[in-house]
Amino acid sequence: MGAPAGQPRRRDDATVETKVRYSPLTILIALTACAAPGPEVPAPSNPGGVDVGSGVWDGLPFVPTGDELSFVETSTGSRFNSMGQAYEGPLADESVQLGLLPGMTAYWFAWSVHHPGARVWNGGINNEGVELLSNDECAVPCDEIRPACFGGQDCIPSIDSPVWTTPDDTSELGYLVPEDRLVGLFWNGKARAYPLDALWTHEIVNDTWDGWEFSLTYCPLTASGIVLDGIQGGEPTRFGVSGNLYNANLVPYSRTTGSLFGQMRTLGFTGEDIASPLTVAGAIDTTWENWVRMFPQTEVLADDVGIAGYPYGDYRTDHGDTFITTNPLPDPLYPNKSFAIGVTLGGETVIYPFEEMQAEVGDVGLVQDEVGGVPVLVAFDANTQTAAVFSRTVDDTVREFEAE
């Protein structure tokens, strides 16, 4: 049984000591202020404005089998797969694709420290009563934006000219096995896969796809991946790795303005973009086996950009290691390295812990909710540790769904 409303499930073994660990590739070298601080005020939140309409899928959607997630839109009986594609029924005849919202999968500790005060699905508030502070120079505490690798800006080189291949071209893949994870995009009837083996090494891929320019970002320390649009504040923008961390999370910088941004806060931290919300788009964190089964014609990042493998030892399973001591400390609701997906819409952030969803809906299932006034659907698959957040609005009508 799940926790009663307002009483989230607490894990007695989830209270852990946070410690500092120095990785082979990324070394914490200083704790310095990025600017002279002004008066401290509560840090701004991200209003999270997005297009939440449904789209159209131009290809042939995959049909779930066995224990794969399938769900039904109750008014029409149309069936959908876990990527929000209608594959049977009246909405499939219209090639309906549920609008993918900018949900981001990450470690629980990362959501906990970057979004204090957020609602945790199935009851409770994360780090209740805690506020992040800002001032005239930084949208978060200046002295907590910390230099984190030798060489400073671009010390971790982004991929600026990605090369693409296909699942059949194994000589160009080289580094993918079925259980490997990736961040995937599907858009305009096409799919692209960005394996974590490459993202651990490069963290940012500046990409162009059918006229859409964007930056796919991934932070190995918080296990968080999200797309930053190529137009920010009305200006074309490309991003690079600043060499800084905030609460163990990637701090990209704009190559247009030089401003620093928080990847998980999706907010400008410094410079002329301070407190400006990033325009973001959703992506899917899943396994290569799962992705290529759903999208057999996917493009996949070729293994010609320098792949070094996972650089942080047992960090992924060590709940006591958050790389640096965070401020605030993680809320001990869940183990630090357990996964959660969160989404910010209309000024509200809601976090959906995988552990909580599995306990409530089973190994595969749905969560229907409302975030910032937007009706949302969270599709969850514990077998592949995959979750996605979709809009429940189709043709200007809010729909209800049931898992099969």
C-alpha positions in Angstrom: 0.0 0.0 0.0 1.1 3.5 -0.6 1.6 6.2 2.0 -1.5 8.1 3.1 -2.1 11.5 1.4 0.3 14.1 2.8 2.6 11.4 4.3 5.3 10.3 1.9 7.0 7.0 2.4 10.2 7.6 4.4 13.2 5.3 4.3 15.0 4.9 7.6 18.1 3.7 5.7 18.1 6.8 3.4 19.7 9.2 5.9 23.3 9.2 4.8 26.4 11.3 5.4 27.5 13.5 2.5 31.2 13.5 1.8 33.6 14.9 -0.7 35.2 12.7 -3.3 37.7 13.7 -6.0 37.3 12.0 -9.3 40.2 11.2 -11.7 38.9 13.7 -14.3 37.2 16.4 -12.3 38.9 18.0 -9.2 37.5 20.5 -6.9 40.2 23.2 -6.8 38.7 26.2 -5.0 35.7 27.7 -3.2 35.6 31.2 -4.6 32.9 33.8 -5.0 32.0 34.6 -8.6 31.4 38.2 -7.7 31.1 40.5 -4.7 27.7 39.6 -3.2 24.8 42.1 -2.9 21.9 41.8 -0.5 20.7 38.3 -0.2 17.1 37.6 -1.3 15.2 34.3 -2.1 16.4 32.8 -5.4 14.1 33.1 -8.3 12.2 30.1 -9.6 11.8 29.1 -13.2 8.3 29.8 -14.5 8.6 26.9 -16.9 6.6 28.2 -19.9 6.3 25.5 -22.6 4.2 24.4 -25.5 2.1 21.6 -24.2 0.1 20.8 -27.3 -0.1 17.3 -28.9 2.0 16.6 -32.0 1.8 14.3 -35.0 4.0 11.2 -35.4 5.1 10.7 -39.0 6.5 7.2 -38.8 5.1 3.8 -37.7 4.8 3.7 -33.9 6.0 0.6 -32.2 3.4 -1.7 -30.7 4.1 -2.8 -27.1 4.2 -6.6 -26.4 4.6 -8.7 -23.2 5.1 -6.6 -20.1 5.9 -3.4 -22.0 3.8 -0.4 -21.0 0.6 0.3 -23.0 -2.2 2.7 -22.0 -5.6 3.6 -23.2 -7.3 7.0 -23.7 -10.6 6.3 -22.0 -13.0 8.3 -24.2 -11.9 6.8 -27.5 -10.3 3.5 -26.5 -7.1 4.5 -28.4 -4.0 2.8 -27.3 -0.7 4.5 -26.7 2.9 3.2 -26.2 5.3 4.5 -23.5 6.6 7.2 -25.9 3.1 8.8 -26.0 2.4 7.6 -29.6 -1.1 6.4 -30.4 -0.8 3.0 -32.2 -4.4 1.8 -32.3 -7.8 3.4 -32.4 -9.2 6.8 -33.6 -6.3 8.8 -32.2 -3.8 6.5 -34.0 -5.7 7.2 -37.3 -4.9 10.9 -36.6 -1.2 10.0 -35.8 -1.5 11.6 -32.4 1.7 12.1 -30.4 1.3 13.3 -26.9 3.2 16.5 -26.2 6.5 15.6 -24.4 7.1 18.0 -21.5 10.5 19.0 -20.2 10.7 16.3 -17.5 14.2 15.5 -16.4 15.4 12.2 -14.8 18.1 12.7 -12.2 19.3 11.4 -8.8 16.9 12.1 -5.9 19.6 14.1 -4.1 20.0 16.4 -7.1 16.2 17.2 -7.3 16.2 17.6 -3.5 19.0 20.2 -3.3 18.1 22.1 -6.5 14.4 22.4 -5.9 13.7 22.8 -2.1 10.0 23.4 -1.5 9.0 21.3 -4.5 6.0 19.0 -4.1 6.9 15.3 -4.0 4.4 13.1 -5.7 2.2 11.1 -3.3 2.4 13.6 -0.6 5.0 15.8 1.1 7.3 18.7 0.4 11.0 18.3 -0.4 13.3 20.2 2.0 10.3 22.1 3.4 11.1 25.5 4.7 14.5 25.8 2.9 15.1 28.7 0.6 17.9 29.2 -1.9 19.3 32.8 -1.8 20.3 35.2 -4.6 21.7 38.7 -4.8 22.4 41.3 -7.5 25.4 39.3 -8.8 24.2 35.7 -8.7 20.8 33.9 -8.9 22.1 31.4 -6.3 24.7 32.0 -3.6 27.8 33.2 -5.5 30.3 31.3 -3.4 28.6 28.0 -4.1 29.3 28.3 -7.9 32.6 26.5 -7.6 35.4 25.9 -10.0 35.6 22.1 -10.6 38.1 21.1 -13.2 41.5 22.2 -14.4 41.5 24.5 -17.4 38.4 26.4 -16.6 36.0 27.2 -19.4 35.7 24.3 -21.9 38.0 22.1 -19.8 35.5 19.4 -20.7 35.1 19.7 -24.5 31.6 19.8 -25.9 30.8 18.0 -29.2 30.1 20.8 -31.6 30.1 18.8 -34.9 28.4 15.5 -34.0 28.7 12.6 -36.5 25.7 10.2 -36.9 25.4 6.6 -37.8 22.7 3.9 -37.7 22.2 0.8 -35.4 23.3 -1.4 -38.3 26.7 0.2 -38.6 28.3 -1.6 -35.7 31.8 -0.5 -36.8 30.9 3.1 -36.1 29.1 2.3 -32.9 31.7 0.3 -31.2 30.8 1.2 -27.6 27.1 0.2 -27.2 25.7 -2.9 -25.6 22.0 -3.5 -24.9 22.0 -2.4 -21.2 23.9 0.8 -21.9 21.9 4.0 -21.2 21.3 7.0 -23.4 19.4 10.2 -23.7 17.0 10.0 -26.7 15.0 12.5 -28.7 12.1 11.9 -31.0 10.9 14.8 -33.1 9.4 15.3 -36.6 9.0 11.6 -37.1 12.7 10.9 -36.3 14.7 9.7 -33.4 18.3 10.4 -32.2 20.3 8.6 -29.5 23.0 10.2 -27.4 24.7 7.4 -25.4 25.9 8.2 -21.9 29.3 6.8 -22.8 29.7 9.9 -24.9 27.9 12.3 -22.6 30.0 11.3 -19.6 33.1 12.4 -21.6 31.7 15.6 -23.2 28.5 16.6 -21.2 27.2 18.9 -24.0 26.4 18.2 -27.6 25.6 21.3 -29.7 23.4 19.9 -32.5 21.2 20.9 -35.5 18.4 18.7 -36.6 16.0 19.6 -39.5 16.6 23.3 -38.8 16.2 23.0 -35.0 19.3 24.1 -33.2 19.8 23.0 -29.6 22.2 21.8 -27.0 21.8 18.3 -25.4 23.3 18.6 -21.9 24.1 15.8 -19.4 25.7 16.0 -16.0 27.3 12.7 -14.8 27.3 13.8 -11.1 23.5 14.4 -11.0 22.6 11.9 -13.8 20.5 14.7 -15.3 19.9 15.3 -19.0 17.8 18.0 -20.7 17.7 19.9 -24.0 18.5 23.6 -24.1 16.9 25.4 -27.0 19.2 27.1 -29.5 17.3 30.4 -29.1 17.5 31.9 -25.6 16.1 35.3 -24.9 15.5 35.8 -28.6 19.2 35.3 -29.5 20.9 32.3 -31.1 22.8 30.5 -28.4 25.3 27.7 -28.1 26.5 26.3 -24.8 29.8 25.1 -23.4 31.0 23.5 -20.2 32.0 26.4 -17.8 34.2 24.3 -15.6 32.0 25.2 -12.6 29.6 23.2 -10.5 26.6 24.3 -8.4 25.5 21.7 -5.9 27.4 19.0 -7.9 25.5 20.0 -11.1 26.8 21.1 -14.5 27.0 24.8 -15.0 26.9 25.5 -18.8 27.9 28.9 -20.1 26.4 30.8 -23.1 28.9 31.3 -25.9 26.8 34.3 -26.9 26.7 36.3 -23.6 29.2 34.5 -21.4 26.5 34.1 -18.7 26.5 31.0 -16.5 23.4 28.8 -16.2 22.2 26.1 -13.9 21.3 22.9 -15.7 18.9 21.6 -13.1 17.6 25.0 -12.1 17.3 25.8 -15.8 18.0 29.4 -14.9 20.6 32.1 -15.7 23.0 32.3 -12.7 25.2 35.3 -13.7 25.8 38.0 -16.3 23.2 39.6 -18.4 21.1 36.5 -18.3 20.8 36.4 -14.5 17.5 34.9 -13.4 16.4 34.4 -17.0 14.6 31.0 -17.4 16.2 28.7 -19.9 14.0 27.5 -22.8 14.1 23.7 -22.5 12.7 20.6 -24.2 12.2 17.1 -22.9 14.3 14.0 -23.6 14.1 10.4 -22.6 16.7 8.6 -20.4 16.5 4.8 -21.2 18.5 1.8 -22.3 19.9 1.3 -25.8 18.0 -2.0 -26.1 14.7 -0.3 -25.3 15.4 2.7 -27.5 16.4 0.7 -30.6 13.4 -1.6 -30.2 11.1 1.4 -30.3 13.0 3.3 -32.9 14.9 0.8 -35.1 15.8 3.6 -37.6 17.2 5.9 -35.0 20.3 7.9 -35.6 23.0 7.3 -33.0 26.1 9.3 -32.1 29.1 7.7 -33.7 32.1 6.6 -31.7 34.6 9.0 -33.2 34.6 11.8 -30.7 36.7 10.3 -27.9 34.9 8.0 -25.5 36.6 7.4 -22.1 33.9 5.4 -20.2 32.4 6.2 -16.8 35.0 8.3 -14.9 33.7 8.3 -11.3 34.2 4.7 -10.0 31.4 3.5 -7.7 29.8 7.0 -7.4 26.5 5.8 -9.0 25.9 3.3 -6.2 27.5 5.1 -3.2 24.6 6.9 -1.6 26.9 8.7 0.8 28.9 10.4 -2.0 27.4 13.6 -3.6 30.8 14.7 -4.8 30.7 17.9 -2.8 28.7 18.8 0.4 25.6 20.4 -0.9 23.6 23.4 0.5 21.0 22.4 1.5 21.7 18.8 2.4 19.5 16.3 0.6 16.1 15.6 2.1 16.4 12.0 3.5 13.0 10.9 2.0 14.7 8.6 -0.5 18.3 7.2 -1.0 20.5 9.8 -2.7 21.2 7.9 -5.9 17.7 6.6 -6.4 16.1 8.1 -9.5 13.3 10.6 -9.8 11.8 12.5 -12.7 10.7 16.1 -12.1 9.0 18.8 -14.2 8.6 22.5 -13.7 5.5 24.1 -15.2 3.7 27.4 -14.5 6.0 28.2 -11.6 5.5 24.8 -9.8 8.0 22.0 -9.6 6.8 18.4 -8.9 9.2 15.5 -8.3 8.1 11.9 -9.0 10.5 9.4 -7.3 10.8 6.1 -9.2 10.6 4.2 -5.9 7.3 5.8 -5.0 5.8 5.3 -8.5 6.8 1.6 -8.5 5.2 1.1 -5.1 2.0 2.7 -6.2 1.5 1.7 -9.8 3.7 -1.4 -10.2 6.5 -2.1 -12.5 4.8 -0.4 -15.4 2.1 2.2 -15.0 0.8 5.8 -15.1 0.5 8.8 -12.9 -2.0 11.4 -13.8 -1.5 14.8 -12.1 -1.5 18.5 -12.6 1.6 20.7 -12.4 1.3 24.5 -12.5 -2.2 24.2 -13.9 -1.1 21.8 -16.7 -2.7 18.3 -16.7 0.2 15.8 -17.0 0.7 12.1 -17.5 3.9 10.4 -16.2 4.6 7.1 -18.0 6.8 4.8 -15.9 8.6 1.5 -16.6 10.7 0.1 -13.7 12.0 -2.7 -16.0 14.1 -0.2 -18.0 14.1 2.6 -15.3 12.5 4.9 -17.8 10.0 7.7 -17.2 8.5 10.4 -19.4 6.2 13.3 -18.7 3.5 14.1 -21.3 0.7 16.6 -21.6 -2.8 15.1 -21.2 -4.3 17.7 -23.6 -5.1 16.5 -27.1 -7.0 18.7 -29.5 -7.6 21.3 -26.8 -9.3 18.6 -24.6 -7.9 17.2 -21.4 -7.9 13.4 -21.7 -8.0 10.6 -19.1 -5.8 7.5 -19.5 -5.6 4.1 -17.9 -2.7 1.6 -18.0 -3.4 -1.8 -19.6 
